[in-house]
Amino acid sequence: MLKLLSQVNYTFSGRVSAGHARLVLEGYAIHEWVNRNAEEFTAIAAQTHSEISPAMDAVGSSLEALSPFAARVGELGRIIKLSPLERDILPSRPHTIRTN
């Protein structure tokens, strides 16, 4: 495994498990495929996005209906024009701050 990783100039410290090496090499293979097939990758990604968008919207609506806090956070994200990814990162429930 170490020989294969060194062939792709992967730097590592210490030992590497076979599972980790496999994941790294698969990542390199996927990256290479995407570079060679950008149009096909874009088409697959667009199709997948269109298939899962309704479900993701439904999940988001359900969470907002369950939590007034989540609805307000979502509305704030829309008002300040955050991207969908940035809005997803925002917390959907309040966090308690503990003081000692």
Stockholm file with secondary structure:
# STOCKHOLM 1.0

chainA/1-100         MLKLLSQVNYTFSGRVSAGHARLVLEGYAIHEWVNRNAEEFTAIAAQTHSEISPAMDAVGSSLEALSPFAARVGELGRIIKLSPLERDILPSRPHTIRTN
#=GR chainA/1-100 SS CHHHHHHTTCCCCSCCCHHHHHHHHHHHHHHHHHHHTHHHHHHHHHHHHHHHHHHHHHHHHHHHHHCHHHHHHHHHHHHTTCCHHHHHHSCSSCCCCCCC
#=GC SS_cons         CHHHHHHTTCCCCSCCCHHHHHHHHHHHHHHHHHHHTHHHHHHHHHHHHHHHHHHHHHHHHHHHHHCHHHHHHHHHHHHTTCCHHHHHHSCSSCCCCCCC
//
